[in-house]
Amino acid sequence: MMKSIRVRIAGREYPLRVQAEDEQAMVRLAQMVDERIEDFKQKHQGHPDVVAAVVVALGLAEELSAARDTSSVLLSALDQEVAILDRELASALESERNPS
């Protein structure tokens, strides 16, 4: 079920429609974005909000890209481990069926 919520980022309210079960996660994400924008603005005073938003968006995109790369490496390693375990299990089952 969709739910209407409002989040505040960089001093402005934004209406959003989210799945009811995603409400708290979206509120937390909006708070994280707001905190990062405010942090940027404190460290780089005089820049317009749009600059802060773009820099924060680029930072988040960089983090997402790194997380995806890490996830890909971990999934590949997991696939290799599963393949090894699969071969070992097949070998053990074969030994069980045909004892020497």
Buried (B, 14 or more C-beta within 10 A) or exposed (E): EEEEBEBEBBEEEEEBEBEEEBBEEBBEBBEEBBEBBBEBBEEEEEEEBEEBBEBBEEEBEEEEEEEEEEEEEEEEEEEEEEEEEEEEEEEEEEEEEEEE
